[in-house]
Amino acid sequence: MAVGQGVLRAVLDVGALDAVEARLEQHEVARSAAHAGLLRDVLELHRVHTAGGCGLATVAQLALLTRSSEFRAGALLADAQLLAGLPGAPEALDCGLLTVEQARLVCSQLGPLDEPIQLAVWDRLQAALITDDERGGADPGPVAGVADRLGDRGRHRRRRPPAEGRAGRSVGGLPAA
């Protein structure tokens, strides 16, 4: 039962409530594990395509296979690659320690950062998730909390080289920014 709802135990069928809550928790763990399997398969598809010289086709093929947009397929590939590089992240998804939504947030927050910063933040986040799990909580806050405490993220972001030949040019009739 969610924190703060213990007073409802007096008016609810506690056995039925506990049973349905346990099933719902198990569905989420299974969903996380299925997502981990999907991300592994995405990486395998990309590996096979790359080995055959057609790595650029991965996103389009993935979109077809998952019946989704190329935007979603590209995000899946990017998330799979990032999470595979974080020690223990796929396993955290497998066991439900990291939810699908938390994994997406981790990728969106860590993706733009340099690898050493990604690893440092992931280490802190993983420790927070484990601590929360050991306390028996299901608080999604550790993901956002660690990312928020990162501090001045701007100075740790990857430096992207300026695009060549863009200065002063117009694109589609609009002046360049």
C-alpha positions in Angstrom: 0.0 0.0 0.0 1.3 3.5 -0.9 2.8 5.5 1.9 0.1 7.5 3.6 -2.8 5.2 2.7 -2.4 2.9 5.7 -5.6 4.4 7.2 -7.6 2.8 4.4 -6.7 -0.6 5.7 -9.6 -0.4 8.1 -12.2 -0.1 5.3 -10.6 -2.1 2.6 -10.3 -5.8 1.9 -6.6 -6.0 2.8 -5.9 -9.4 1.3 -7.4 -8.4 -2.1 -5.6 -5.1 -2.0 -2.3 -6.7 -1.2 -2.8 -9.3 -4.0 -3.6 -6.7 -6.7 -0.8 -4.4 -5.6 1.7 -7.3 -5.8 0.5 -8.2 -9.3 0.8 -4.5 -10.4 4.3 -4.3 -9.1 5.2 -7.6 -10.9 3.8 -6.2 -14.2 6.2 -3.2 -13.9 9.1 -5.5 -13.2 8.2 -7.6 -16.2 7.8 -4.5 -18.3 11.3 -3.3 -17.4 12.8 -6.7 -18.1 11.0 -6.8 -21.5 12.3 -3.3 -22.3 15.9 -4.5 -21.4 15.4 -7.4 -23.8 14.1 -5.0 -26.5 17.2 -2.8 -26.1 19.5 -5.8 -26.4 17.8 -6.9 -29.6 18.1 -3.3 -30.9 21.8 -3.4 -30.3 22.1 -6.8 -32.0 20.1 -5.6 -35.0 22.5 -2.6 -35.3 25.5 -4.9 -34.9 24.3 -7.2 -37.7 23.5 -4.2 -39.9 26.9 -2.5 -39.2 28.8 -5.8 -39.9 27.1 -5.9 -43.3 27.9 -2.3 -44.1 24.4 -1.0 -43.7 24.4 0.4 -40.2 22.5 3.5 -41.4 19.5 1.2 -42.2 19.1 0.2 -38.5 16.7 3.0 -37.6 14.4 2.6 -40.6 14.3 -1.2 -40.2 13.7 -0.9 -36.5 10.8 1.5 -37.2 9.3 -1.1 -39.6 9.8 -4.0 -37.1 8.3 -2.1 -34.1 5.6 -0.4 -36.2 6.7 2.9 -34.9 8.1 6.2 -36.2 11.8 6.6 -37.1 12.0 9.1 -34.3 11.1 6.4 -31.7 13.3 3.9 -33.4 16.2 6.3 -33.3 15.6 7.1 -29.7 15.5 3.3 -28.9 18.9 2.8 -30.6 20.4 5.8 -28.8 19.0 4.7 -25.5 20.3 1.1 -26.0 23.8 2.4 -26.9 23.9 4.7 -23.9 22.6 2.2 -21.3 24.9 -0.5 -22.7 27.8 1.7 -21.8 26.7 2.3 -18.2 27.9 -0.6 -16.0 24.9 -2.4 -14.5 22.2 -0.4 -16.3 20.8 -3.2 -18.5 20.8 -5.5 -15.4 19.0 -2.7 -13.4 16.3 -2.8 -16.1 16.2 -6.6 -16.1 15.4 -6.8 -12.4 13.1 -3.8 -12.3 15.4 -1.6 -10.2 15.2 0.9 -13.1 11.8 1.4 -14.7 11.3 2.1 -18.4 10.4 5.7 -17.7 13.4 6.1 -15.4 15.7 4.6 -18.1 14.3 7.2 -20.6 15.0 10.0 -18.2 18.5 8.7 -17.5 19.2 8.7 -21.3 17.8 12.2 -21.8 19.8 13.6 -18.9 23.1 11.8 -19.4 23.1 11.6 -23.2 24.5 15.1 -23.8 27.2 14.7 -21.2 30.8 13.6 -21.6 31.4 9.9 -20.8 33.3 10.4 -17.6 30.5 12.6 -16.3 27.9 10.0 -17.4 29.7 7.3 -15.5 30.0 9.4 -12.4 26.4 10.4 -12.4 25.3 6.8 -13.2 27.3 5.5 -10.2 25.5 7.9 -7.9 22.2 7.2 -9.4 22.6 3.4 -9.2 23.6 3.7 -5.5 20.5 5.8 -4.8 18.3 3.3 -6.6 19.8 0.4 -4.7 19.4 2.2 -1.4 15.8 3.1 -2.2 15.1 -0.6 -3.2 16.6 -1.8 0.1 14.3 0.5 2.0 11.4 -1.0 0.2 10.4 2.2 -1.6 9.3 2.7 -5.1 10.3 6.4 -5.2 11.0 7.6 -8.8 12.7 10.6 -7.3 16.3 9.3 -7.2 16.6 9.6 -11.0 15.5 13.2 -11.1 17.2 14.0 -7.8 20.7 12.9 -8.9 20.3 14.7 -12.2 19.2 17.9 -10.4 22.1 17.7 -8.1 24.5 17.5 -11.0 25.0 21.2 -10.7 26.2 23.3 -13.6 25.6 20.7 -16.3 26.3 23.2 -19.1 30.0 23.2 -18.5 30.2 19.4 -18.7 28.2 19.1 -21.9 29.9 17.7 -25.0 31.4 20.4 -27.1 30.0 20.1 -30.6 32.1 21.5 -33.4 30.5 24.3 -35.2 28.8 23.3 -38.5 30.9 24.2 -41.5 29.7 26.8 -43.9 26.6 27.8 -41.9 27.5 31.3 -40.9 25.6 33.9 -42.9 23.8 31.3 -45.0 20.0 31.0 -45.2 18.2 27.7 -45.0 14.8 27.4 -46.8 14.7 31.2 -47.3 15.1 31.9 -43.6 18.2 33.7 -42.3 20.7 31.6 -40.4 20.7 31.8 -36.7 
